[in-house]
Amino acid sequence: MSKYHLDYLGQLESEAIHIMREVAGQFERPALLFSGGKDSITLVHLALKAFRPGKFPFPLVHIDTGHNFPEALHFRDELVNTIGEKLIVRKVADTIKEKNLTEQKGKFASRNSLQTYTLLDIIEEFKFDALIGGARRDEEKARAKERIFSVRDEFGQWDPKLQRPELWNIYNGKIHKGENVRAFPISNWTELDIWNYIKRENIELPSIYFAHEREVIEYEGQLVSVSEFIIPDESDVVSTKKVRYRTVGDMTCTAAVESNASNIDDIIREIIATKTSERGETRIDDKVSEAAMEDRKKTGYF
């Protein structure tokens, strides 16, 4: 066996680093979307491998909905401070005021659709021509339709029928003025790949990915954390359960799963045994319709 032979995770890592360098080489104003979740943390780790000892050729960008888990925000700031890279934060609450937008009503009112306005505004503000994101193809049906370089028109819209061929790892970044590309370096990874890579690389994560006790209410079979954003009704039964999060979205639309997994090996065993996708089990807003995610992506959502 050649000493240059790469194992499966090594191949995924090599491909992701290649894609990041392609973004840096082909675009003038790229950025990396960073939320403090495991996928974007993995992207930052890959960027460190791709560009150190130099600085990143792009800033980190967070679209802050105001409904984030405090643990994720704390981790975001700690990591950015540690690596010494630039973080740009824009708040959906400011966009709501500026554009006089109407928020959803109800107990699980989400700002997911509204953050598209903030995202498109920051693209315009900084003239970003490429945004690197942590979407994986095992997350949701619409994301499986994306190319690694996925073009958005001048209005930020995505047409799943207009996809560019990507043969032999050749990525076409040519765009017209006003268009931008969403680039997905971990597009070929699965949730299990992410966790195996996190284990191999010893990557630190926010504490909510591991089992902990939390007050929750049950909603359509899902466990939703009680918080300042989710206030129980009289009919709700609040209980304390040992849970963890498979994905870290907004507190208003992300459910926990019961778990005793206190370390990465335990989590990997749980993922191997589960028959439900990450988003399918934990994202309330994706249950609105079969095409919920695709409808949002067509209007500019990441």
N, C-alpha and C positions, 0 to 999 in steps of 0.2 A: 504494500500500500504506500502510495506517495506521501511524503511528509506534508505535502500541500493539500491533501485530501481534507475536505470540510464535512463535518457531520451535518445532520439536518438543520439544527439551529444555526450552525455556522453558515450554511447556505442562505438561510433567511436573513441573517444579519448582513452578510455580504451584499445581497440584493438590495436591502433597505439602505445601506450606506451608499451604494451606487446610485440609487434613486435620489437621495438627498444631494449628492454631489452633482447630479444632472440638473436638479432644480437650481442649485447655486450657480451652475455654469450657464444655463439657458435663460434665466430670468434676471431682470434688473433689480426688482424690489420684492423679493419673497419674504414670507413670514411663516412662523410655526405656531399653530394654535395650541395653547397650553392651558389646561384646566386644573391640573393637580390630580387627575385620574391616572390609573395604571398605564393606559395606552399612551397618553401624552408624556408620562414620565419615561416610558420606554423609548419614545421618540427622542427625548432630550438626551438620554443615555447614548442612543445611536448617533446623535449629532456630535456628542463629545468624542466619540470614536472616529467620526468622519472628518472633523475639523480641528481637533486639538493637535498641536499646542496653540493654534491660532484661535481667534475669536469666531463665534458663529457669524456666517455671512447674512444673517437675518435676525430680527428681533423675535421674542416670544410675545404672543398676543392672547389675551383672555377676554372673552365677552362675558362680563359678570351680570348674571340675571338678578342678583340680589337674593336668590333662594338657595344659595350654595350651602353645602355642609361645612361648618367651621373648620373641621379637621382638614378638609381638602385645601381650603384657602390658606391655613397656617402652613401646611406642607408646601404649597405653591411658593409662598414668600420665602420660606427657609431654603428651598432648593435654589431659587433664583439668586438669593444672597450668597449661597455657597459657591455657585459656578460663576458668578459675576457677569451674567449676561443681562441684556436689556429686556424689561417686561413692560408692555403697553397694555393698560387695562381701560376698557370702556364699559360703562354701566347701562344696562337696559333701562333702568329707572330714569336715567337722564333722557334717553331717546323717547320714552313714553311721554315725558313732560314736553319735550321740544316739538314732537310731532302730534301731540294730543291723541295718542293711541288709546284704544279701548282694551282693557285687560279682561281676561276670562273671569267669570264669577264662579263661586262654588268652593267647596272644601278643597278640591284638588286643582285649583286654578293654576295653570302653567304659563310661563312666559316663553316657552320654547319657540312658538311661532313668531313672537315679537322680537326675539333676539336676532332674527334675520335682518331686521331694519338696522340694528346696531352694527352687525357684521358688514352689511353693504356700505354703511356710512364710514366705517373705519377703512374699508378698501378704497373708498373715494378720498378720504382724508390723507392717507399715506401713499396713494397710488400703487397699492400692492398689485402685482401681476401674477403672483402665485401664492397659494396658502397650503402649507403642509398640515395634514390632519391624520388622526389615528384610526380612521375607519378600517374595519376588517370585514372580510366577505362572509364570515359566519355569523355576523351580528343580526342582519336583517335583510330581507329580500331585495329591497331597493339598492342597498349598498353593494350587493353582489353584481349589479348591473354596471357599476362604475369601472372605467379604465383606471390605470394607475395615474395617468395625466388626464384629468376630466375637465373639459372646457366648459366655462360659463360665459354666456353672452354679456353684452354691455349692461344688461339689466340684472345681472347676477343669476339668470335663470339657466336651468339645466334641461336638456332634451335627451332622454335616454335612447332615442332612436338615432341620434347623431353622435356616434362614438368613433374614435379614431383607432385603426388597427395598431397593435403594439407587438410587432414580431421581433424575435431575437433580442429582446431587451432594448429595443430602440424606441425612445419616447419623443414624440413630436410636440415641442413646446411653442411652436409658431402660433401667434394669436394676433388678432387685429386690435387696434387701439380701443381701449375700454373693456375688452374682454379680460378674463383671468382664468387661471387654471387651479383646480384643487388637486393636490398631489398626495398620494396615499402610499408611503413607503412600506407599511406593514399590511398592505392589502391582501397578501397571500398567507398571512398568519391567522391562527385560530386563537380562541381564548386559552386553550391548553398550551399552545406554543408560547403565548405571552408569559404564562406562569412558569413554564419550564425555563424560559430565558431569564426571567426575574430571579429564579432560583440559581441558575448557573452564574449569573453576573452579580449576585448578591445585591440587588437593587432595593433601596429602601422605599417604603410605601406609607401612605396615611394609615393610621390605626384602624379606621373603619372597615378595611378590607379583611380584618381578622375578627374572630368571635369576641363579642362583648355584650354586656347587658344593656338593653334599651327599652324604654316605654314605647309600645306600639299599639295600633288598632288594626283590626282585620278589615280589608276591603276587597271584595270579590276574590277571596282566597289569597290575597297578598298582604304582607305586613308592612304597614306604613308608620314611620316614626312620628311620634307626637312632638310638635315643635311650635315655634311662634307662627309658622305658616300653616300648620295643620292642627286645627283646634277641634277636639272631639265634640260630637253631638251628644245629646242625652241618651240616644240609643246605642252609642258606641261603648264597647267594653275595652277599657285600657288595661293592658297587662304588661308585665315585664318579662321579656324573653331574651334568650341568648341568640344573637343574630350576627350576621356579617353582610357586607354589600358586595355583590358581584360586579357592579358598575356604579360609578359615582356621577349621577346627574343632579338635577335639582331635588331638593327635599320635598317639593310638592308633587313630584311625579316618579320618584324612584323608590321602589320597595326593597326591603331587606329579605334575607332568607334565613330560616332557622339553621343554626350551625354551631358546632363545637370546635370548628377548625381554628386552632390558635397559631398555626405555623403554615408555611408554604407547602410542606409535604401533605398535610391534612387537606389543604385546599385542592391540591392536584388530585388527590384521591376522590374528593367530592365531584370535581369536574368530570373525571373519567366516568363516574357512576351516573351522572345526571343525564336526563333525556330531553331537557328543556334548554333552549338557547338563552344566552345571557340577557338579552333585551326582552325576549318572550316571557321570561320569568319575573323580571323586575321593573319593566318600564310601563307605567300606567298609561302614558300618553300614546304609546304605540298600539293600544288596544281600541282606539277610536274607530279604526277601519283597517281593512287589509292593506290599503294603500296610504296609510297615514304618513309614513316616512317619505314615500315617493312624492306625495303631494307637496310636502314641505320643501323637499330638495328642489323641485321644479321652480319654486319661487325664490331660491337663494339660500336655503338652510344648508348647513354643512353636511 
